[in-house]
Amino acid sequence: MPATIIDSSIFGNIFSTQAMRQVWSDENRTRKYLDIEAALARVQGRLGIIPEEAAEEIVSNCVLEKIDMAKLAEQTQRIGYPVLGVVSQINALCRDKLGEYCHWGATTQDITDTATVMQIREGLDIIDGELAAISNAMASLAKRYRDTPMIGRSNLQQAVPITFGYKIAGLLSAVERHRQRLAEIRPRILVGEFAGASGTLASIATGGLETQAGLMQELGLGQPDIAWHTIRDNIAEVGCFLGLVTSTLGKFSMDVKLMMQTEVGEVYEPFAHGRGSSSTMPQKRNPISSCYIHACISVVRQHAAALLDASVADHERSTGPWEIEWIVLPEAFCLTAGALAQTRFVLEGLEVDEKRMRANLDLTNGLVVSEAVMMGLGPYIGREYAHDLVYDICREAIAHNRPLLDLLAENPEISRHLDRDALAKLCDPANYLGLSGEMVDRVLRSKERRSGN
């Protein structure tokens, strides 16, 4: 009986994805425990730390289908941790008490932490794939709308013109940085744990480091220089990375919500019959995916803070901070996956209304290009005086609801330097896009270089 939004049969695929839920499922976590115990037995058998016969027997029984999950749940509730329950079941499955060599020299946290890192690796692979797809969708939009004028906004007010391609390219640059961050953090994060009770490998001092090295090689993980049982910056870094990724998704969803407002109407989420409709207002088309993204990323941000809190651990084995990770790390990954999936859906089907963008540029009768006029007049009458003169004319345009161009052309101080045609060029928002196009091109080239295209 699912009780959380992530596992809900109704909401689950809105706020997360099946692939990410599988990564953090009981079955996958238990499979990781078994993979680690089997790898440990193989390595120790090769090194002569345990009998080879025992290693073979242990490996043959490290199979998920042989584990009684109901019994494991009961054992975990009684013991407090699932690893010992898994080990005891493996032991019971082995013949001639050979299972006594299972988990040799390890401690519960060694297996738990290493399994978590393996789950993180799988989760990051999913995130990497979604970021790549989002990057490609953004690149396509940035290229297509490189020169499409729209209004830039400051404090929710119209500022100066930009292009829609420029807006998307800004987000694309952040997504590409996240992909770079992901590549950079993998070597720091994908490091396993095998260190024993207090991290000193005292229980198998002879061959301990060799076991550790062999185990990590078997699992495809990095070997730690020293135990990290209560040094949790690596796990906290994962949380902070997820927080950074989702903050960019939140920025995107926020802009989509604002641009979908009836009074703005510049972009729309992909249309599907009935999607985002209201139960009482048939005309409405709500930014439903953007709402889901906002909800997901807000919780991920709080979970990142919780993982930082979990880093404040006591002594060599902690009393509670560790368990914080068990609660929030799976949910942070699952909600991040949901936000990524919703973002990709919106981007790949985004509806862009170029005519409405142009209409919004013209809403103020030319006031949005007052900076362009000021800069155009500067060489003739001085920038500061031009500012004050254009400021007064803007106030007059607002007061009398007249086009800025008409008032500029009527002003004798201005008309002696610039005729109406010249002023009309200054008053066209499409002529005041700065280096928007060039900046879009730079972002696209950077993406191509990193992709090796």
C-alpha positions as CSV (number, residue, x, y, z in Angstrom):
1,M,0.0,0.0,0.0
2,P,2.1,3.0,-1.2
3,A,1.8,6.1,0.9
4,T,4.3,8.5,-0.6
5,I,3.9,10.6,-3.8
6,I,6.9,8.8,-5.3
7,D,5.5,5.3,-4.9
8,S,1.9,6.2,-5.6
9,S,0.3,4.3,-8.4
10,I,-1.5,7.5,-9.3
11,F,1.1,10.2,-8.9
12,G,4.3,8.2,-9.1
13,N,5.1,8.8,-12.7
14,I,4.3,12.5,-12.4
15,F,6.7,13.3,-9.6
16,S,9.4,10.6,-10.4
17,T,10.2,7.8,-12.9
18,Q,10.0,4.1,-12.9
19,A,13.7,3.8,-13.7
20,M,14.8,5.9,-10.7
21,R,12.4,4.2,-8.3
22,Q,13.9,0.9,-9.4
23,V,17.4,2.2,-8.5
24,W,16.3,2.9,-4.9
25,S,14.0,-0.1,-4.5
26,D,14.3,-2.6,-1.7
27,E,15.1,-5.3,-4.3
28,N,17.9,-3.3,-5.9
29,R,19.4,-2.3,-2.6
30,T,19.4,-5.9,-1.4
31,R,20.8,-7.0,-4.8
32,K,23.7,-4.6,-4.2
33,Y,24.3,-6.1,-0.7
34,L,24.5,-9.5,-2.3
35,D,26.8,-8.3,-5.1
36,I,29.2,-6.8,-2.5
37,E,29.2,-9.9,-0.3
38,A,29.9,-12.1,-3.4
39,A,32.7,-9.9,-4.6
40,L,34.2,-9.8,-1.1
41,A,34.2,-13.6,-0.9
42,R,35.7,-14.0,-4.4
43,V,38.5,-11.6,-3.5
44,Q,39.2,-13.1,-0.1
45,G,39.2,-16.6,-1.6
46,R,41.8,-15.6,-4.2
47,L,43.9,-14.0,-1.4
48,G,43.7,-17.1,0.8
49,I,42.0,-15.1,3.6
50,I,39.0,-17.5,3.5
51,P,38.9,-21.0,2.0
52,E,38.2,-21.0,-1.8
53,E,35.5,-23.6,-1.2
54,A,33.7,-21.2,1.2
55,A,34.0,-18.4,-1.3
56,E,32.4,-20.5,-4.1
57,E,29.6,-21.5,-1.8
58,I,28.9,-18.0,-0.7
59,V,28.9,-16.6,-4.2
60,S,26.5,-19.4,-5.3
61,N,24.0,-18.2,-2.7
62,C,24.3,-14.5,-3.2
63,V,21.2,-14.5,-5.4
64,L,18.3,-12.2,-4.8
65,E,15.7,-14.9,-5.6
66,K,17.1,-16.9,-2.7
67,I,16.4,-14.1,-0.2
68,D,13.2,-14.2,1.8
69,M,12.2,-10.5,1.7
70,A,9.4,-10.9,4.2
71,K,11.8,-12.5,6.6
72,L,14.4,-9.8,5.8
73,A,11.8,-7.2,6.8
74,E,11.2,-8.9,10.1
75,Q,15.0,-9.3,10.8
76,T,15.6,-5.6,9.9
77,Q,12.8,-4.4,12.3
78,R,14.3,-6.5,15.0
79,I,18.0,-5.8,14.4
80,G,17.8,-2.2,13.1
81,Y,19.8,-2.8,9.9
82,P,19.1,-5.0,6.9
83,V,22.7,-6.1,6.2
84,L,23.0,-8.6,9.1
85,G,19.7,-10.1,8.0
86,V,21.0,-10.7,4.5
87,V,24.2,-12.2,5.9
88,S,22.4,-14.5,8.2
89,Q,20.2,-15.8,5.3
90,I,23.3,-16.3,3.1
91,N,24.9,-18.2,6.0
92,A,21.8,-20.4,6.4
93,L,21.8,-21.2,2.7
94,C,25.4,-22.4,2.6
95,R,26.3,-26.0,3.3
96,D,28.7,-27.3,5.9
97,K,28.8,-24.0,7.8
98,L,30.8,-22.5,4.9
99,G,28.6,-19.4,5.2
100,E,30.4,-18.5,8.4
101,Y,33.1,-16.9,6.2
102,C,30.5,-14.5,4.6
103,H,31.1,-10.8,5.5
104,W,34.6,-11.7,6.7
105,G,36.2,-8.6,8.3
106,A,33.4,-6.3,7.2
107,T,31.0,-4.2,9.2
108,T,27.4,-3.3,8.4
109,Q,28.3,0.2,7.4
110,D,30.9,-1.0,4.9
111,I,28.2,-2.9,3.0
112,T,25.5,-0.3,3.4
113,D,27.7,2.6,2.2
114,T,29.2,0.7,-0.7
115,A,25.7,-0.3,-1.8
116,T,24.5,3.3,-1.6
117,V,27.4,4.4,-3.8
118,M,26.5,1.8,-6.3
119,Q,22.9,3.1,-6.3
120,I,24.2,6.6,-6.6
121,R,26.2,5.5,-9.7
122,E,23.1,4.1,-11.3
123,G,21.1,7.2,-10.4
124,L,23.7,9.6,-11.8
125,D,23.7,7.6,-15.0
126,I,20.0,8.3,-15.4
127,I,20.4,11.9,-14.6
128,D,23.3,12.2,-17.1
129,G,21.1,10.8,-19.8
130,E,18.2,13.2,-19.0
131,L,20.6,16.2,-18.9
132,A,22.0,15.3,-22.3
133,A,18.5,15.1,-23.8
134,I,17.5,18.4,-22.1
135,S,20.7,20.0,-23.5
136,N,19.9,18.8,-27.0
137,A,16.4,20.1,-26.8
138,M,17.6,23.5,-25.5
139,A,20.2,23.7,-28.2
140,S,17.6,23.1,-30.9
141,L,15.4,25.9,-29.5
142,A,18.3,28.3,-29.0
143,K,19.4,27.7,-32.6
144,R,15.8,28.0,-34.1
145,Y,14.9,31.2,-32.2
146,R,18.4,32.8,-32.2
147,D,17.1,36.0,-33.8
148,T,13.5,36.0,-32.5
149,P,13.0,39.3,-30.6
150,M,11.1,39.3,-27.3
151,I,11.1,41.5,-24.3
152,G,13.6,41.0,-21.5
153,R,12.2,41.6,-18.1
154,S,13.6,43.1,-14.9
155,N,11.6,43.0,-11.6
156,L,8.7,41.6,-13.7
157,Q,8.7,44.9,-15.7
158,Q,9.6,45.2,-19.4
159,A,13.3,46.0,-19.7
160,V,15.1,45.9,-23.1
161,P,14.7,43.5,-26.0
162,I,16.5,40.1,-26.1
163,T,15.8,37.1,-28.2
164,F,14.1,33.9,-27.2
165,G,17.1,32.0,-28.3
166,Y,19.2,34.1,-25.9
167,K,16.9,33.2,-23.0
168,I,17.1,29.5,-23.8
169,A,20.9,29.6,-24.4
170,G,21.4,31.0,-20.9
171,L,19.6,28.0,-19.4
172,L,21.6,25.7,-21.8
173,S,24.9,27.1,-20.4
174,A,23.8,26.1,-16.9
175,V,22.8,22.6,-18.0
176,E,26.1,22.1,-19.7
177,R,27.9,23.2,-16.5
178,H,25.9,20.6,-14.6
179,R,27.0,17.9,-17.1
180,Q,30.6,19.1,-16.5
181,R,30.1,19.0,-12.7
182,L,28.7,15.5,-12.9
183,A,31.8,14.3,-14.8
184,E,34.0,16.0,-12.2
185,I,32.3,14.6,-9.1
186,R,32.1,11.0,-10.2
187,P,35.7,10.1,-9.1
188,R,35.1,11.8,-5.7
189,I,31.8,10.2,-5.0
190,L,32.1,6.7,-6.6
191,V,34.4,5.4,-3.9
192,G,33.4,2.3,-1.9
193,E,33.8,1.5,1.8
194,F,35.5,-1.5,3.4
195,A,37.2,-0.7,6.7
196,G,35.8,-2.6,9.6
197,A,34.4,-1.6,13.0
198,S,36.3,1.7,13.5
199,G,37.7,2.0,10.0
200,T,41.2,0.5,10.8
201,L,40.7,-3.0,9.2
202,A,42.0,-4.4,12.5
203,S,39.9,-7.6,12.0
204,I,42.0,-8.6,8.9
205,A,45.1,-6.5,9.3
206,T,47.0,-9.0,7.1
207,G,45.6,-8.7,3.6
208,G,43.1,-6.0,4.6
209,L,44.2,-3.3,2.1
210,E,44.6,-6.0,-0.5
211,T,41.0,-7.1,0.1
212,Q,39.8,-3.5,0.0
213,A,41.6,-2.9,-3.3
214,G,40.4,-6.1,-4.9
215,L,36.8,-5.5,-3.7
216,M,36.7,-2.1,-5.2
217,Q,38.1,-3.4,-8.5
218,E,35.5,-6.1,-8.6
219,L,32.7,-3.5,-8.1
220,G,34.2,-0.8,-10.4
221,L,34.6,1.7,-7.6
222,G,37.4,3.8,-6.3
223,Q,39.5,2.7,-3.3
224,P,39.3,5.0,-0.3
225,D,42.5,6.3,1.2
226,I,40.9,6.1,4.6
227,A,37.6,5.1,6.1
228,W,34.7,7.6,5.6
229,H,32.2,6.1,7.9
230,T,31.5,9.5,9.5
231,I,33.2,11.8,6.9
232,R,30.2,12.3,4.7
233,D,31.2,15.2,2.4
234,N,30.9,12.9,-0.6
235,I,27.2,12.1,0.0
236,A,26.5,15.7,0.9
237,E,28.1,16.7,-2.5
238,V,25.7,14.5,-4.3
239,G,22.8,16.3,-2.5
240,C,24.3,19.7,-3.4
241,F,24.7,18.6,-7.0
242,L,21.0,17.6,-7.2
243,G,20.1,20.9,-5.6
244,L,22.0,22.8,-8.3
245,V,20.5,20.8,-11.1
246,T,17.0,21.2,-9.9
247,S,17.5,24.9,-9.2
248,T,18.1,25.4,-13.0
249,L,15.0,23.3,-13.8
250,G,13.1,25.5,-11.4
251,K,14.3,28.7,-13.1
252,F,13.1,27.2,-16.4
253,S,9.7,26.2,-15.0
254,M,9.2,29.6,-13.4
255,D,9.8,31.5,-16.7
256,V,7.4,29.1,-18.5
257,K,4.7,29.7,-15.9
258,L,5.1,33.5,-16.2
259,M,5.2,33.4,-20.0
260,M,2.1,31.2,-20.1
261,Q,0.0,33.9,-18.3
262,T,-3.0,35.0,-20.3
263,E,-1.7,38.5,-20.5
264,V,1.7,37.4,-21.8
265,G,1.0,34.2,-23.9
266,E,4.5,33.9,-25.3
267,V,5.1,30.1,-24.8
268,Y,2.9,27.1,-23.9
269,E,3.6,23.7,-22.5
270,P,2.9,20.9,-25.0
271,F,-0.8,20.5,-25.7
272,A,-2.6,17.3,-24.9
273,H,-6.4,17.0,-24.7
274,G,-7.5,17.9,-21.2
275,R,-4.0,18.4,-19.9
276,G,-3.9,21.2,-17.3
277,S,-7.6,21.9,-17.7
278,S,-9.8,23.3,-14.8
279,S,-12.7,21.5,-13.3
280,T,-14.7,24.7,-13.4
281,M,-13.1,27.0,-16.0
282,P,-13.1,25.3,-19.5
283,Q,-11.0,27.9,-21.1
284,K,-7.9,27.4,-18.8
285,R,-4.7,25.8,-19.9
286,N,-2.6,25.5,-16.7
287,P,1.2,25.1,-16.7
288,I,0.9,21.7,-15.2
289,S,4.4,20.3,-15.8
290,S,5.9,23.5,-14.5
291,C,3.9,23.2,-11.3
292,Y,5.2,19.6,-10.8
293,I,8.7,20.8,-11.4
294,H,8.4,23.5,-8.9
295,A,7.1,21.1,-6.2
296,C,9.8,18.5,-6.9
297,I,12.7,21.0,-6.8
298,S,11.6,22.7,-3.6
299,V,11.7,19.4,-1.7
300,V,15.1,18.4,-3.3
301,R,16.5,21.7,-2.0
302,Q,15.4,20.9,1.5
303,H,16.9,17.4,1.2
304,A,20.2,18.9,0.2
305,A,20.2,20.8,3.4
306,A,19.4,17.6,5.3
307,L,22.3,15.8,3.7
308,L,24.6,18.6,4.8
309,D,23.2,18.2,8.3
310,A,23.9,14.4,8.1
311,S,27.6,15.3,7.6
312,V,27.8,16.5,11.2
313,A,28.5,13.0,12.6
314,D,29.9,11.9,15.9
315,H,33.2,10.1,16.4
316,E,34.0,7.1,14.2
317,R,30.5,5.6,13.9
318,S,27.5,8.0,14.3
319,T,24.3,7.9,16.3
320,G,21.6,9.0,13.9
321,P,23.0,11.4,11.2
322,W,23.8,8.4,9.0
323,E,20.2,7.3,8.9
324,I,19.2,10.8,7.6
325,E,20.7,9.7,4.3
326,W,18.6,6.6,4.2
327,I,15.5,8.8,4.3
328,V,16.3,11.7,2.0
329,L,18.8,10.5,-0.6
330,P,16.4,8.1,-2.4
331,E,13.7,10.7,-2.4
332,A,16.0,13.5,-3.6
333,F,17.1,11.3,-6.6
334,C,13.5,10.2,-7.3
335,L,12.2,13.8,-7.3
336,T,15.1,15.0,-9.3
337,A,14.3,12.4,-11.9
338,G,10.7,13.6,-12.0
339,A,11.7,17.2,-12.5
340,L,14.1,16.2,-15.2
341,A,11.4,14.1,-17.0
342,Q,8.9,17.0,-16.8
343,T,11.4,19.5,-18.1
344,R,12.4,17.3,-21.0
345,F,8.7,16.8,-21.9
346,V,8.1,20.6,-21.9
347,L,11.2,21.4,-23.9
348,E,10.7,18.8,-26.6
349,G,7.1,20.0,-27.3
350,L,7.3,23.7,-26.3
351,E,4.9,25.9,-28.3
352,V,6.4,29.3,-29.0
353,D,4.2,32.3,-30.2
354,E,6.6,34.6,-32.0
355,K,3.8,37.0,-33.0
356,R,2.8,37.4,-29.3
357,M,6.4,38.1,-28.4
358,R,6.5,40.9,-31.0
359,A,3.1,42.2,-29.8
360,N,4.4,42.4,-26.3
361,L,7.5,44.3,-27.5
362,D,5.2,46.9,-28.9
363,L,2.9,47.2,-25.9
364,T,4.6,50.4,-24.6
365,N,4.5,52.3,-27.9
366,G,8.3,52.2,-28.1
367,L,9.3,52.9,-24.5
368,V,11.3,49.7,-24.3
369,V,13.8,51.1,-26.7
370,S,14.3,54.4,-24.8
371,E,17.8,53.2,-23.9
372,A,18.6,52.8,-27.6
373,V,17.3,56.3,-28.4
374,M,19.4,57.7,-25.5
375,M,22.5,56.0,-26.7
376,G,21.8,57.1,-30.3
377,L,21.5,60.7,-29.3
378,G,24.5,60.6,-27.0
379,P,27.1,61.4,-29.6
380,Y,25.2,64.6,-30.7
381,I,24.0,66.1,-27.4
382,G,25.9,64.1,-24.7
383,R,24.7,60.9,-23.0
384,E,23.6,62.5,-19.7
385,Y,21.6,65.3,-21.4
386,A,20.1,62.7,-23.8
387,H,19.1,60.6,-20.8
388,D,17.2,63.5,-19.2
389,L,15.6,64.6,-22.5
390,V,14.4,61.1,-23.4
391,Y,13.2,60.6,-19.8
392,D,10.9,63.6,-20.1
393,I,9.6,62.5,-23.5
394,C,8.9,59.0,-22.1
395,R,6.8,60.6,-19.3
396,E,4.9,62.6,-21.9
397,A,4.3,59.5,-24.0
398,I,2.9,57.7,-21.0
399,A,0.7,60.6,-20.0
400,H,-0.8,61.1,-23.5
401,N,-0.6,57.4,-24.7
402,R,1.4,58.4,-27.8
403,P,4.1,56.5,-29.7
404,L,7.6,57.4,-28.6
405,L,8.6,57.8,-32.2
406,D,6.1,60.6,-32.9
407,L,7.2,62.6,-29.9
408,L,10.9,62.2,-30.7
409,A,10.3,63.3,-34.3
410,E,8.4,66.4,-33.1
411,N,11.2,67.5,-30.7
412,P,13.4,70.2,-32.4
413,E,16.5,69.3,-30.3
414,I,16.3,65.8,-31.6
415,S,15.1,66.3,-35.2
416,R,18.0,68.6,-36.1
417,H,20.3,65.6,-35.6
418,L,18.2,62.6,-36.6
419,D,15.3,62.4,-39.1
420,R,12.2,60.3,-38.7
421,D,13.7,57.3,-40.6
422,A,16.8,57.3,-38.4
423,L,14.6,57.5,-35.3
424,A,12.4,54.7,-36.6
425,K,15.4,52.4,-36.8
426,L,16.3,53.3,-33.2
427,C,12.7,52.6,-32.1
428,D,12.5,49.2,-33.7
429,P,13.1,46.6,-30.9
430,A,14.5,44.2,-33.5
431,N,17.4,46.5,-34.0
432,Y,18.3,46.6,-30.4
433,L,19.2,43.0,-29.6
434,G,22.8,43.7,-28.7
435,L,25.0,40.6,-29.1
436,S,22.2,38.2,-28.3
437,G,22.9,36.1,-31.4
438,E,26.6,36.0,-30.9
439,M,26.2,34.9,-27.3
440,V,23.8,32.1,-28.5
441,D,26.4,31.0,-31.0
442,R,29.1,30.9,-28.3
443,V,27.0,28.7,-26.0
444,L,26.2,26.3,-28.9
445,R,29.9,26.1,-29.9
446,S,30.9,25.4,-26.3
447,K,28.3,22.6,-26.2
448,E,29.6,21.1,-29.4
449,R,33.2,21.2,-28.2
450,R,32.3,19.4,-25.0
451,S,30.2,16.8,-26.9
452,G,33.1,16.2,-29.3
453,N,30.9,17.0,-32.3
